[in-house]
Amino acid sequence: MRESKVLIEIVEEIARYTRQIDELEMLKMVELIQNASKIFVVGAGRSGFCARAFSNRLMHLGKQTFFVGEPTTPSIGEGDLLIIGSGSGETESLKVMAEKAARIGADVATVTIFPEATIGKLAKAAICIPGGTPKSERKDSVKSVQPMGNLFEQLSWIVYDGLIKMLMKEDNILEDEMFKRHANLE
Ligand SMILES: O=C([C@H](O)CO)[C@H](O)[C@H](O)COP(=O)(O)O
């Protein structure tokens, strides 16, 4: 057996930058989730894979949750929440969705590297994650040992899992209850 230097380098980077994520902003997101009628989650590409996994856990918590783009996703309205995972905060289709949701009277929240970008400006909670992105003309917030948006995507997955743990504690939801809601047609 030989430990992998590559894996250790990645995990150490994740641990180092996790410390720069503001828990107060996570608490704001928890409050928005608790107060929302319906929760819509969206993200593109790899950021979208992480956001999609988050929507699955929100469903397990018993929240009325929809991943945007599915044929079963209804219209968003006042009192609803749109959570956007976007490193750059400037992905075209997501900007349009953020603007539309805000216009309609829904709350917008985001997990992003750049809270000052278009999506972050519209957000009531913007969890800022250190990272880089090939998309933004803004300077990456950190120099990562990994390519493209990897660090953002990994940290966003951890942030989403952290939010779920916070919601479990706040709303007193046990894992057994969550598992009962897990898909039985798989
Ligand atoms: O898939 C992606 C790319 O591989 C970056 O690592 C991005 O997640 C996708 O392009 C969405 O971009 P953002 O909205 O800026 O996260």
The ligand as an SDF file (V2000), in Angstrom:
LIG
                    3D

 16 15  0  0  0  0  0  0  0  0999 V2000
  -18.8560   22.6160  -15.2260 O   0  0  0  0  0  0  0  0  0  0  0  0
  -18.2290   23.5820  -14.8500 C   0  0  0  0  0  0  0  0  0  0  0  0
  -16.7440   23.6960  -15.1450 C   0  0  0  0  0  0  0  0  0  0  0  0
  -16.2150   22.4180  -15.4140 O   0  0  0  0  0  0  0  0  0  0  0  0
  -15.8940   24.4550  -14.1220 C   0  0  0  0  0  0  0  0  0  0  0  0
  -15.0460   23.6300  -13.3250 O   0  0  0  0  0  0  0  0  0  0  0  0
  -18.9600   24.6790  -14.1230 C   0  0  0  0  0  0  0  0  0  0  0  0
  -19.4490   24.1710  -12.9170 O   0  0  0  0  0  0  0  0  0  0  0  0
  -20.1170   25.2120  -14.9940 C   0  0  0  0  0  0  0  0  0  0  0  0
  -19.5970   25.7290  -16.1580 O   0  0  0  0  0  0  0  0  0  0  0  0
  -20.9290   26.2670  -14.2550 C   0  0  0  0  0  0  0  0  0  0  0  0
  -20.1310   27.4150  -13.9790 O   0  0  0  0  0  0  0  0  0  0  0  0
  -20.4180   28.3150  -12.7440 P   0  0  0  0  0  0  0  0  0  0  0  0
  -21.8520   28.7600  -12.8500 O   0  0  0  0  0  0  0  0  0  0  0  0
  -19.4700   29.4340  -12.8510 O   0  0  0  0  0  0  0  0  0  0  0  0
  -20.1890   27.5050  -11.5000 O   0  0  0  0  0  0  0  0  0  0  0  0
  1  2  2  0
  2  3  1  0
  2  7  1  0
  3  4  1  0
  3  5  1  0
  5  6  1  0
  7  8  1  0
  7  9  1  0
  9 10  1  0
  9 11  1  0
 11 12  1  0
 12 13  1  0
 13 14  2  0
 13 15  1  0
 13 16  1  0
M  END
$$$$
